[in-house]
Structure formats: structure tokens, C-alpha cells
């Protein structure tokens, strides 16, 4: 089943917006994990921000064509 994904805005939806989170296990290359952790506390948040940015860019690019 394919779901349609609408174009996404990169702006926050407001102060009360809190996306739901899913607990999962992913395998990340050691050098990538070291880099994420070298930036200090919050490596999971950083990883999520990187993935969200890539997702939004890909979805928006698909809708621009």
C-alpha cells in the first residue's frame, strides 16, 4: 500500500506541536555514531533532525516536479 505524502513545510507547527516517537533499533556505522556523540548531549535528537531535514527535502522535491 502506498500512501500519498503532501509537501511539507520546514517551519515548526507551533509551540504545542510534539511529534509522536517510535522506539526502534537502527544499525549506524561506528564513525557516524562517534561524530554524533562528539557534538555533545542529544545525539538522538541530532540524528532525528538530520533525518527529518532529508525527509522534508525529498518530499518537497518530489512535489516540485
N, C-alpha and C positions, 0 to 999 in steps of 0.2 A: 504494500500500500504506500503510495506516495502522497505526502502532504504538501500543500502549497504553502510557501513561506513568503510573507509580504515583505516589502522593502522596510528595512529597519533604520531608525534614527539613532544616532550615536549619543544624543543627549539623554541624561537621566530622566526618568518619568516623574520625578518629584521626590521630595524628602521621605515620603512614606513608602516608596517602592522598594520592595525587598524580594528579589527573585528566589524561588524555591531552590533548594540544593539537593543534589543526589549524591549519596555516598557511593564511591566506586573505587576500583583499583586500576591504576594505569602503570605501565612499564615505561620509564623515562630513562634515557641514556644518562650515565653517571656524570658526564661533563655538563649536561644540561641542568641536572639537579644541583650540582656544585655551584653553577653560575647563579641559579635561582636563590639558593640559600646564602650565597656570598653577599647578596644585596640586603641581608638582614631579615628580621622577623617579618612574617607574612608571605612566605614563598608560595603558599597555596593560592592566596589572593592574587599575587602577581601572575601566576600561571593562568588562573581563570581570566584575568584581564587581557592577557596576551591572546588566549583562545577566543574570547568574546570579540576582540577587535578583528581578528582574522575572519570570524564567522560573519560579522556585520559587513565587512568589506566584500566578502564573497557573495553574500546575498544581494547587497546593493548593486554590485557589478552585474550580476545575472539579470536584475530587473532593469538595468540601464540599456540592455541590448535588445 
